[in-house]
Amino acid sequence: MTPKKDPETNPWMKTALVWFGIFAAIILFVSVFDGSKQRVTGDSIAYSDFLSRVDNGQVRDVAIGDDVVSGTLTDDTAFRTAAPNDPRLIDRLTEKNVKFSARPRDEPSFWMILLYQSLPFLLLVGLAFFVLRQMQKNSGSGAMGFGKSKAKMLTEKHGRVTFDDVAGIDESREELQEIVDFLKDPSKFARLGGKIPKGALLVGSPGTGKTLLARAVAGEAGVPFFTISGSDFVEMFVGVGASRVRDMFEQAKKNAPCIVFIDEIDAVGRHRGAGLGNGNDEREQTLNQLLVEMDGFEANEGIIIIAATNRPDVLDPALLRPGRFDRQVVVPRPDIEGREKILAVHSKKLPLAPDVDIRTVARGTPGFSGADLANLCNEAALMAARKGKRLVAMREFEEAKDKVMMGAERKSMVMTEDEKKATAYHEAGHALVSLHVPGCDPLHKVTIIPRGRALGVTWNLPERDRYSMSMKQMKARLALCFGGRIAEQLIYGKDSLNTGASNDIQQATDMARSMVMEYGMSEKLGWLRYRDNQDEVFLGHSVARSQTTSEATAQLIDSEVRALIEEAEATARGVLTDNLHELHRLAEALLEYETLTGDESKRAIAGEDIGRSDGDKHRPAPMSSGGSSIPKTRRPKGPFGDPAPAGA
């Protein structure tokens, strides 16, 4: 049998009772003040009619009050009328032998007077109490409870998460398994004198599953799980954040053993002394209190702090020392095995077609985080639903991958034939350079269909997950950046160049400057670092710290960067000049088919039929699983997608 809900625990019932009480009080107030009028009964008649009836002898008796005259007619009919100040009324009643009496004035009792005077005050108090309760419910800490913690306690009824729901980050999960074992059986470690780490800092890029991993630890251990954001501690009032930290640990002590998860801890744990507060500002006081609570004179046994951030470089060193956050657990982007497991988790709820190969999708998505893979599965399901399909096929996964990486197709964008032809030669130049320059990633797809902010996209994908790049590969990518601009120059001349290669030039410049200043790939400058990407936060602005370089060194850096750019331009120009006939063939194929895969591009260059039927003329063939992968950035840059010219 379903238990009845207690009105105290039902917010709707509590609100209804409050409003019912206010309404009843108003009704009582009106009835009390209007009660004197309701006691005078009878039909209401005009005063002139009353006088005429008195003169005609039709009135038997009369009761005269302050403002109402009531009585009975000879036919036993009760009446009442308004009583103006008429001094002749008594004489007329006496003359006609009408019995009359004076109705005494209603004197309110002591309790009635008390009710009259207290009822407005009670209504104001009740309304104020109701408003304060509503503010307490909305703020979670009361109207005046600024110092109360905003940490929320999650239990199994909110959805239990275990390690079975976390895939692709096995190493990170194993590091946290020891915390789970301690929470389940603390005596196992205490017998040998071991102490469990008081805190674990989860470090990783956005979307890699840090929060999910923390919830899985709580779900596996079966202990209370408090969650709070780092920004919830900081308020405009100095001292509020420190008070909330104290209150949070007090709640945690009452529920120990438990886990306290602080998301985005860099909001409150940044380096101290970076501003002008001299240690007295709100954020630094909050951080100081957090440091004391984690490892101070009073031990907090049974409370494990798990925090997450994607900026560990800005955290205060005192927060990272042993005794507070003893462990830094790196949550990386998953490799191909991890991506396959993550896709298997997210695709359980999808009705998959027989042609869907999760391994193939995983091979084609290096650099994707867990959140990216979940979004990929969701986009594939939405595309299948829009087409009216009952199953999600492999084609939907491929189209979803293109949409996630390059943006949606801009089908409504109308391009002239000249613009379309220029885009075809631009993308063909990128593709041709990638096919002829050693060190370039394999060509995966080239299209002149506008996507996102790009008029066309050339997609080069590494053969496997890449964690570093050699100097040969970087020089090949520099040449790839200039393939589109040089192809337009060879076909249309220098005077017809447009702004479509601005992103290519920006990417090439940044890469060449990094090669010279950061990677030590210049013989003249040697293995020295001339740029530091670490930042300090000062008054809300990011101030880059760089080593002081002389004017001569700066000139040498510029000359070395220019040398790399000119070498890349020469390489791309030589490839396109020697293979100009292949450039024309590939551009013509793009104008006809709009989208080509890597294998189709090679057949088009060789003058062969790409193997499409008339019905699939503008539809690319399904992508193969071998060597399919994507860059680590979700949106393509440079040779992977050229932005539209200004005003396009």
C-alpha positions in Angstrom: 0.0 0.0 0.0 1.3 3.4 -0.9 1.9 5.5 2.2 0.2 8.9 2.4 2.3 11.9 2.0 2.8 14.1 5.0 1.7 17.7 4.4 4.9 18.9 5.9 6.9 17.1 3.3 4.6 18.1 0.4 5.5 21.6 -0.9 2.3 21.9 -2.8 0.2 21.0 0.2 2.1 23.5 2.4 1.5 26.3 0.0 -2.2 25.5 -0.3 -2.6 25.5 3.4 -0.9 28.9 3.8 -3.1 30.4 1.1 -6.2 28.8 2.6 -5.4 30.4 6.0 -4.9 33.8 4.5 -8.2 33.5 2.7 -10.1 32.4 5.8 -8.6 35.3 7.8 -9.8 37.8 5.2 -13.3 36.3 5.3 -13.4 36.5 9.1 -12.2 40.1 9.1 -14.9 41.1 6.6 -17.6 39.2 8.5 -16.7 40.7 11.8 -16.8 44.3 10.5 -20.0 43.7 8.6 -21.7 41.7 11.3 -23.8 44.6 12.7 -25.5 45.2 9.4 -26.3 41.5 9.0 -28.2 41.3 12.3 -30.9 43.8 11.0 -33.3 41.7 8.9 -36.4 42.5 6.8 -37.4 43.9 3.5 -35.7 47.1 2.6 -38.1 50.0 1.8 -37.7 53.7 1.1 -38.0 56.1 3.9 -40.8 58.0 2.2 -42.7 54.7 1.8 -42.2 54.1 5.5 -43.6 57.5 6.4 -46.7 57.0 4.3 -47.3 53.6 5.9 -47.0 55.2 9.3 -49.6 57.8 8.3 -51.9 55.1 6.9 -51.7 53.1 10.2 -50.0 50.1 8.6 -47.0 50.0 11.0 -47.3 48.0 14.2 -44.0 48.6 16.0 -40.7 50.3 15.2 -37.1 49.9 16.6 -35.0 53.0 16.0 -31.3 52.6 15.7 -28.4 55.0 14.8 -28.7 54.5 11.1 -31.4 51.9 10.5 -35.1 51.9 11.4 -36.7 48.4 11.5 -40.0 47.1 12.5 -43.1 45.1 11.7 -46.2 46.0 9.6 -49.7 45.2 10.6 -49.6 42.2 8.3 -46.6 40.8 10.2 -44.1 41.7 7.5 -40.7 42.8 8.7 -39.1 45.8 7.2 -36.0 48.0 7.5 -35.1 51.4 6.1 -32.3 54.0 6.4 -32.8 56.4 9.2 -32.0 60.0 8.4 -31.8 62.6 11.2 -35.6 63.3 11.3 -36.7 65.1 14.5 -40.4 64.7 13.6 -40.3 60.9 13.4 -41.1 60.4 17.1 -44.1 62.8 17.0 -45.6 61.0 14.0 -45.2 57.6 15.6 -46.8 58.9 18.8 -49.7 60.5 16.8 -50.4 57.2 15.1 -50.1 55.1 18.2 -47.1 53.1 16.8 -45.1 51.3 19.4 -41.5 52.3 19.1 -38.3 51.6 21.0 -34.6 52.6 20.7 -32.2 49.8 19.7 -29.1 50.1 21.9 -25.8 50.8 20.2 -23.7 47.7 19.7 -20.7 47.9 22.0 -17.9 45.5 21.0 -16.5 43.2 23.6 -13.0 43.2 24.8 -12.1 40.2 22.6 -13.7 41.9 19.6 -11.7 45.0 20.2 -8.5 42.9 20.5 -9.4 41.1 17.3 -9.9 44.4 15.4 -6.5 45.7 16.5 -4.5 42.5 16.1 -5.9 41.1 12.9 -4.0 43.5 10.5 -0.8 42.8 12.4 -1.3 39.0 12.2 -1.9 39.2 8.5 1.4 41.1 8.0 3.3 38.6 10.2 1.8 35.7 8.3 2.6 37.2 4.9 6.2 37.9 6.0 6.6 34.4 7.3 5.3 33.0 4.0 7.8 35.2 2.0 10.7 34.1 4.2 9.8 30.5 3.8 9.7 30.9 0.1 13.1 32.6 0.1 14.5 29.8 2.2 13.2 27.2 -0.2 14.6 28.9 -3.2 18.0 29.8 -1.8 18.5 26.6 0.1 19.9 28.4 3.1 17.3 30.8 4.3 16.9 34.5 3.8 19.5 35.3 6.4 21.5 32.1 6.1 24.2 33.4 3.8 26.8 31.3 5.6 25.1 28.0 5.1 26.6 25.5 2.7 24.9 25.0 -0.7 26.3 21.5 -1.0 23.6 19.0 -2.2 23.6 15.4 -0.9 22.9 12.8 -3.6 21.7 9.4 -2.7 20.8 6.3 -4.6 17.3 7.5 -5.2 18.7 10.2 -7.5 20.3 7.6 -9.8 23.1 5.4 -8.7 26.2 5.4 -10.9 28.9 2.7 -10.7 32.1 1.9 -12.4 30.1 -0.1 -15.0 28.8 3.2 -16.3 32.3 4.6 -16.7 34.2 3.3 -19.7 37.4 4.3 -21.6 39.4 5.6 -18.6 40.5 2.4 -16.9 43.7 3.8 -15.4 41.9 6.6 -13.7 39.3 4.3 -12.4 41.9 2.0 -10.9 43.5 4.8 -9.0 40.2 5.6 -7.4 39.4 2.0 -6.6 41.5 2.2 -3.5 39.3 4.9 -2.1 36.3 2.7 -2.7 37.9 -0.2 -0.9 38.7 2.1 2.1 35.2 3.4 2.4 33.9 -0.2 2.3 36.4 -1.6 4.8 38.5 1.0 6.7 39.9 -1.5 9.1 41.7 -3.3 6.2 44.1 -0.3 5.9 44.1 0.7 9.6 45.6 -2.6 10.6 48.8 -1.9 8.7 48.9 1.8 9.8 48.0 3.0 6.3 46.0 6.2 5.8 43.7 6.8 2.9 44.4 9.9 0.9 42.3 12.8 2.1 41.8 14.2 -1.3 42.0 13.3 -5.0 42.2 15.9 -7.7 40.7 14.9 -11.1 42.5 16.7 -13.9 41.3 16.5 -17.5 39.9 18.3 -20.5 36.2 19.3 -20.4 33.9 16.3 -21.2 36.3 13.6 -20.2 34.1 12.3 -17.4 35.5 13.7 -14.2 32.1 14.3 -12.6 30.8 10.9 -13.7 33.9 9.2 -12.2 33.4 11.0 -8.9 29.8 9.8 -8.8 30.8 6.3 -9.6 33.2 6.3 -6.6 30.2 7.2 -4.3 28.0 4.7 -6.0 30.5 1.9 -5.6 31.2 2.7 -2.0 27.5 3.2 -1.1 28.2 6.3 1.0 26.6 9.8 1.0 27.8 12.0 -1.8 27.9 15.8 -1.4 28.4 17.9 -4.5 29.1 21.6 -4.8 30.6 24.0 -7.4 33.6 26.1 -6.6 31.7 29.2 -7.5 29.1 28.5 -4.8 31.5 29.5 -2.1 32.3 33.0 -3.4 29.9 35.8 -2.7 30.0 39.6 -2.6 30.2 39.6 1.2 33.6 38.9 2.8 33.6 35.9 5.1 30.5 34.2 3.5 32.6 31.7 1.6 34.6 30.7 4.6 31.4 30.2 6.6 30.0 28.0 3.9 33.2 25.9 3.9 32.8 25.3 7.7 29.2 24.5 7.3 29.9 22.0 4.5 32.4 20.1 6.6 30.0 20.1 9.6 27.4 18.4 7.4 30.0 16.0 6.1 31.1 15.0 9.6 27.5 14.1 10.5 27.3 11.8 7.5 30.9 10.3 7.7 32.1 8.3 6.0 31.2 10.3 2.9 32.6 12.0 -0.2 32.6 15.7 -0.9 32.9 16.6 -4.6 33.9 20.1 -5.5 33.5 20.8 -9.2 35.6 23.5 -10.9 37.7 24.1 -7.8 39.9 26.6 -9.7 37.1 29.1 -9.1 38.2 29.3 -5.5 41.6 27.6 -5.4 43.7 30.0 -7.5 47.1 31.3 -6.5 46.9 33.7 -3.6 48.4 37.1 -3.8 47.6 37.7 -7.5 45.2 40.6 -6.8 45.2 43.8 -4.6 43.3 42.3 -1.7 46.4 41.7 0.4 45.0 38.4 1.5 41.7 39.9 2.8 39.5 39.4 -0.2 36.6 36.9 -0.2 38.2 34.3 -2.5 41.4 34.1 -0.5 39.6 33.8 2.8 37.5 31.0 1.4 40.7 29.2 0.2 42.4 29.6 3.6 39.4 28.1 5.3 39.3 25.2 2.9 43.0 24.5 3.5 42.5 24.5 7.3 39.4 22.2 7.0 41.2 19.7 4.8 44.4 19.4 6.9 44.4 21.5 10.1 44.5 20.8 13.8 41.2 19.1 13.8 41.2 15.9 11.8 38.2 15.2 9.5 38.3 11.4 9.6 36.1 9.6 7.0 35.7 12.7 4.8 37.2 12.3 1.3 37.5 15.3 -0.9 37.3 14.8 -4.7 37.8 17.9 -6.8 37.8 18.4 -10.6 39.4 21.0 -12.7 40.8 21.5 -16.2 43.3 24.2 -15.0 45.6 22.6 -12.5 48.3 25.1 -13.3 46.5 28.0 -11.6 45.8 26.2 -8.3 47.6 27.3 -5.2 50.6 25.0 -4.2 49.3 24.7 -0.6 46.2 23.0 -2.0 48.1 20.4 -3.9 50.6 19.4 -1.2 50.4 15.9 0.4 47.8 15.8 3.2 45.3 17.7 1.2 45.1 16.6 -2.4 47.5 13.7 -2.1 46.7 12.4 -5.6 46.3 14.0 -9.0 44.3 11.6 -11.1 44.6 12.5 -14.8 41.5 11.8 -16.8 42.7 11.8 -20.4 40.8 11.6 -23.7 40.2 7.9 -24.4 42.2 5.9 -26.9 40.6 3.7 -29.5 39.8 0.9 -27.1 38.3 3.4 -24.6 36.3 5.1 -27.4 34.9 1.7 -28.4 33.8 1.0 -24.8 32.2 4.4 -24.5 30.3 4.1 -27.7 29.1 0.7 -26.6 27.7 2.3 -23.4 26.0 5.2 -25.2 24.6 3.1 -28.1 22.8 0.6 -25.8 19.7 2.6 -25.9 19.8 3.1 -29.7 18.1 0.6 -32.1 21.2 0.0 -34.3 21.1 -1.3 -37.9 23.1 -4.5 -38.7 25.7 -2.4 -40.7 26.8 -0.4 -37.7 30.3 -1.2 -36.6 31.2 0.4 -33.3 34.9 -0.4 -33.9 34.8 1.6 -37.2 33.2 4.6 -35.5 35.8 4.4 -32.7 38.7 4.3 -35.3 37.3 7.4 -36.9 37.0 9.5 -33.8 40.5 10.0 -32.1 40.6 13.0 -29.8 36.9 12.7 -29.0 36.0 12.9 -25.3 33.2 11.0 -23.6 30.9 13.9 -24.0 31.7 14.2 -27.7 31.0 10.6 -28.3 27.7 10.9 -26.4 26.8 13.8 -28.6 27.8 11.9 -31.7 25.4 9.0 -30.8 22.6 11.5 -30.0 23.1 13.3 -33.4 23.0 10.0 -35.2 19.7 9.1 -33.6 18.2 12.5 -34.3 19.2 12.2 -38.0 17.6 8.8 -38.3 14.4 10.1 -36.7 14.3 13.1 -39.1 14.5 10.7 -42.0 11.7 8.5 -40.6 13.9 5.5 -40.0 13.3 2.9 -37.3 17.0 2.0 -37.0 20.2 4.0 -36.8 22.5 3.0 -39.6 26.2 3.6 -40.3 25.4 6.4 -42.7 23.8 8.4 -39.9 26.9 7.9 -37.7 29.1 9.2 -40.6 26.8 12.2 -41.2 26.7 12.9 -37.5 30.5 12.9 -37.3 30.7 15.4 -40.2 28.2 17.6 -38.5 30.0 17.5 -35.1 33.4 18.2 -36.7 32.6 20.6 -39.5 29.1 21.9 -38.7 25.8 21.5 -40.4 25.5 21.8 -44.2 24.4 25.3 -45.2 22.0 24.1 -47.9 20.2 27.5 -48.1 23.4 29.3 -49.1 23.4 30.1 -52.8 26.9 30.4 -54.4 27.5 31.7 -57.9 29.2 29.4 -60.4 32.4 31.5 -60.2 32.5 31.2 -56.4 31.8 27.5 -56.5 34.6 27.0 -59.1 37.1 29.1 -57.0 36.2 27.0 -53.9 36.7 23.8 -55.9 40.2 24.8 -57.0 41.0 25.9 -53.5 40.0 22.6 -51.9 41.6 20.7 -54.7 44.9 22.4 -54.0 44.8 21.4 -50.4 43.9 17.8 -51.3 46.6 17.5 -54.0 49.4 18.8 -51.7 48.3 16.3 -49.1 48.6 13.4 -51.6 52.0 14.4 -52.9 54.0 15.8 -49.9 55.5 13.1 -47.7 54.5 13.5 -44.0 51.0 14.7 -44.7 48.1 12.8 -43.1 46.1 10.7 -45.5 43.3 12.5 -47.3 40.0 11.5 -45.9 37.4 13.7 -47.5 37.1 16.9 -49.5 33.9 18.8 -50.1 32.8 22.2 -51.5 29.5 22.1 -49.7 29.4 25.0 -47.2 29.5 23.8 -43.6 29.5 26.0 -40.6 31.7 29.1 -41.4 33.6 27.3 -44.2 32.8 27.4 -47.9 34.6 24.1 -48.3 36.5 21.6 -46.2 39.5 19.3 -46.9 39.8 16.7 -44.2 43.1 15.0 -43.5 43.2 12.3 -40.8 46.1 10.6 -39.1 46.3 6.8 -39.4 46.2 6.3 -35.7 46.0 8.3 -32.4 48.8 10.9 -32.4 50.4 12.3 -29.3 53.3 14.2 -30.9 54.4 15.5 -34.3 57.8 15.4 -36.0 59.4 18.3 -37.8 58.8 16.5 -41.1 55.1 16.3 -40.3 54.9 19.9 -39.2 56.6 21.1 -42.4 54.2 19.0 -44.5 51.2 20.6 -42.7 52.7 24.0 -43.4 52.8 23.2 -47.1 49.3 21.9 -46.9 48.1 25.2 -45.5 49.2 27.1 -48.6 47.9 24.5 -51.1 44.6 26.3 -51.5 45.9 29.9 -51.9 48.6 28.8 -54.4 46.1 26.8 -56.5 43.9 29.9 -56.8 46.9 32.0 -57.8 47.9 29.5 -60.5 44.4 29.4 -62.0 43.2 33.0 -61.6 46.4 35.1 -61.1 47.6 37.3 -58.2 45.0 40.0 -58.8 42.1 37.6 -58.2 43.0 36.4 -54.8 40.3 36.6 -52.1 40.2 36.5 -48.3 39.3 32.8 -48.1 42.8 31.7 -47.0 43.0 34.0 -44.0 42.5 31.0 -41.6 45.2 29.0 -43.5 47.7 31.9 -43.1 46.9 32.3 -39.4 47.3 28.6 -38.7 50.6 28.4 -40.7 52.0 31.5 -38.9 51.1 30.2 -35.5 52.6 26.8 -36.3 55.9 28.2 -37.7 56.3 30.6 -34.7 55.7 27.7 -32.3 58.3 25.6 -34.1 60.9 28.4 -33.7 60.0 29.7 -30.2 58.7 26.6 -28.4 59.8 23.4 -30.0 63.5 24.2 -30.7 63.2 23.4 -34.4 65.5 26.2 -35.6 69.3 25.6 -35.9 70.1 29.3 -35.6 68.1 29.8 -32.3 68.9 26.4 -30.8 67.0 24.5 -28.2 65.8 27.5 -26.2 62.3 28.5 -25.4 61.5 32.1 -26.2 57.8 32.0 -25.3 56.0 31.0 -22.1 52.3 30.3 -22.3 51.7 30.4 -18.5 49.5 33.2 -17.4 48.9 35.2 -14.3 45.6 36.7 -13.4 45.8 40.3 -12.3 42.7 42.4 -11.8 40.7 40.1 -14.0 43.1 40.3 -16.9 45.4 37.6 -18.2 49.0 38.9 -18.4 51.4 36.7 -20.3 54.8 36.2 -18.8 57.6 36.0 -21.4 61.3 36.0 -21.2 63.0 39.2 -22.2 64.5 38.9 -25.7 66.8 41.4 -27.4 65.9 43.2 -30.6 68.4 41.1 -32.5 66.9 37.9 -31.2 63.4 39.1 -32.1 64.6 39.9 -35.7 66.2 36.4 -35.9 62.9 34.8 -34.8 61.0 36.7 -37.5 63.5 35.7 -40.1 63.4 32.0 -39.1 59.6 32.0 -39.1 59.6 33.6 -42.6 62.1 31.0 -43.8 59.8 28.2 -42.8 56.8 29.9 -44.4 58.7 30.5 -47.7 59.9 26.9 -47.7 56.3 25.7 -47.3 55.1 28.0 -50.1 57.8 26.7 -52.4 56.9 23.1 -51.6 53.2 23.6 -52.3 53.9 25.6 -55.5 56.2 22.9 -56.9 53.7 20.2 -56.3 50.8 22.1 -57.9 52.9 23.3 -60.8 54.2 19.8 -61.7 50.7 18.3 -61.3 48.5 21.0 -62.8 46.5 18.5 -64.9 45.6 16.6 -61.7 44.5 19.9 -60.2 42.1 20.4 -63.1 40.7 16.9 -62.9 40.1 17.0 -59.1 38.4 20.4 -59.3 36.1 19.2 -62.1 35.2 16.1 -60.1 34.4 18.3 -57.1 32.2 20.6 -59.3 30.3 17.5 -60.4 30.1 15.4 -57.2 30.6 18.2 -54.6 32.0 15.7 -52.0 34.7 13.1 -52.5 36.4 10.6 -50.2 40.1 10.0 -50.3 39.9 7.0 -52.5 37.4 8.7 -54.9 39.8 11.7 -55.1 42.7 9.4 -56.2 40.5 7.8 -58.9 39.4 11.2 -60.1 43.0 12.4 -60.4 43.9 9.3 -62.4 40.9 9.9 -64.7 39.0 6.8 -63.6 35.3 6.5 -62.8 34.8 7.0 -59.1 32.1 4.3 -59.0 28.9 6.1 -58.2 25.5 5.5 -59.7 23.3 8.4 -61.0 21.1 8.2 -57.9 24.1 8.7 -55.6 25.9 11.3 -57.8 26.1 13.9 -55.0 26.3 11.4 -52.2 29.8 10.3 -51.0 30.4 6.6 -50.6 30.6 5.2 -47.1 33.9 5.8 -45.5 36.2 2.9 -44.9 37.4 2.0 -41.4 41.1 1.9 -42.2 43.0 4.9 -41.1 39.9 6.9 -40.4 40.3 9.5 -37.6 39.7 13.1 -36.9 41.7 16.0 -35.5 41.5 16.6 -31.8 39.7 19.9 -32.3 36.0 19.6 -32.8 35.9 22.3 -35.5 38.4 22.2 -38.4 40.9 24.9 -38.8 43.2 25.9 -41.6 43.4 23.2 -44.3 40.6 21.3 -42.7 38.1 24.1 -43.4 38.5 27.5 -45.0 36.3 30.3 -43.8 34.1 32.2 -46.2 35.5 35.5 -47.6 34.4 38.7 -46.0 30.8 39.5 -46.9 30.1 36.0 -48.3 
